[in-house]
Amino acid sequence: MQGIPDGAGIRSTVWKLLLVYLPPDRGLWPSELAKKRSQYKHFKDDLLVNPSEITRRLDKSTIYESEEWKCESSGFLSRSEITHDEHPLSLGKSSIWNQFFQDSEIMEQIDRDVKRTHPDMHFFSGDSSFATSNQEALKNILIVFAKLNPGIRYVQGMNEILAPLYYVFKSDPDEEFSVSAEADTFFCFVELLSGFRDNFCQQLDNSVVGIRSTITRLSQLLKEHDEELWRHLEVTTKVNPQFYAFRWITLLLTQEFNFADSLHIWDTLLSDPDGPQVGLMFFLFIFSCLILLILWKDAMFLELRNVIIDPL
Amino acid sequence: MAAYRADEDYDYLYKVVLIGDSGVGKSNLLSRFTRNEFSLESKSTIGVEFATRSIRVEDKIVKAQIWDTAGQERYRAITSAYYRGAVGALLVYDVTRHVTFENVERWLKELRGHTDSNIVIMLVGNKADLRHLCAVSTEDAKAFAERENTFFMETSALESMNVENAFTEVLTQIYHVVSRKALDIGGDPAALPKGQTINVGGKDDVSAVKKVGCCNA
């Protein structure tokens, strides 16, 4: 598996094209990018502010329209109306404060997981301002995504899928791209996840699109391609395929290889001619799982546990 | 302190699960006990991982197969197979985050709903090295453990404090439960045909007496 050459920002551009973030017509890039980046800025402005800021803004807009505005100019201090709903102790379900506290649980989870994303890489981890700003970007993306997708919100593991995209875009030698890596990554992440998000959705676990049926399909493919291994796993040792395939599928193989190798694997995963959402990509991916299993077979025969091998 | 031994020669194999909220240190407890390793920022666990270690309990070699999984709610449904056959559990909370202690009750309920009533449970307050940040008092945790009839210990995977003790205690208790159960079943365990397994978990044969007839020899 060779994939895209490292360096010179080729991967950064190719991935954006493959994830249909960049239109094929190069002439359209500047306008498209400007549109998307400004859209992301709006998302951030709307979704990443704290409730007191929102209430302040609400107040401001009502004050401007009300008579109070005039009173202030004649010496009265303005007093903001506290509505029944919008204060920190409000129990109202629609209260922005109530929402804020619900979100804070997710935000803490995101914070914890971002801090432990590739802890071995200076790009992501440590106290350098570079690492901190990268962590901040990952956090922003995940929070914006969680808020825009209330049905899925944040699921552990999304950080692992986000990391390669952000790393590749941020490392683009073209500064125009690297400074906007956060916005670009956000849209590519959404696009990539749109093909895989059912794996993250608990309600779909038992449906035909959920992760259980994905794992079952993998098991069937395995039976077709290597019945000996299949028999060993499922009949002799009775190893539930969930135990080895779950992480591969959920994390798109990012935790199974060193970081550089997983970028090459993603080159292949993303380069399906019909676009990433199409099932073909999915099968490509399933097949790489199969290849892994077959490569790992010898080790698995010895003992089934988390054997770390470098099969590439 | 038990030495690290070759995995192959053991008398009993017990499945033990680690449960508790995300970020309480389950994976580090596992790596500390099985490999004597700790990492301050380890990756979050997705899916299921496991590791083994054998220790001596009384005159027997007990091999612990310890299972670790993600703490987030989403992953619980998918991992119900996780509990199958478990005869021991370490229910971990983070002493510096009270909310992880509050959630212990939910974990306990889920654990009891999925496992045999004889399961040995230890409540574990991890990160006890962070004394100045402690948010859960030892007394509260102890009282909870007494009420719920579980064992209790405060540990620090970072300082390697009580990790060995916690696992050893759980494995020893399991050993006693299993021996008692074996007596209940057959009177004399030696009376069972050689090679027959005793199903402790009720559903699976992961945790079982490997060689029942071993004391015949």
Interface residues (C-beta under 8 A of the other chain):
Chain A: Q109 R112 D113 K115 R116 T117 H118 P119 S125 V155 Q156 G157 N159 E160 F200 Q202 D205 I211 R212 N240 Q242 F243 F246 R247 T250 L251 Q255 E303 R305 N306
Chain B: D7 S22 G23 S39 L40 E41 S42 K43 S44 I46 G47 V48 E49 F50 A51 T52 A70 G71 Q72 E73 R74 Y75 A77 I78 T79 A81
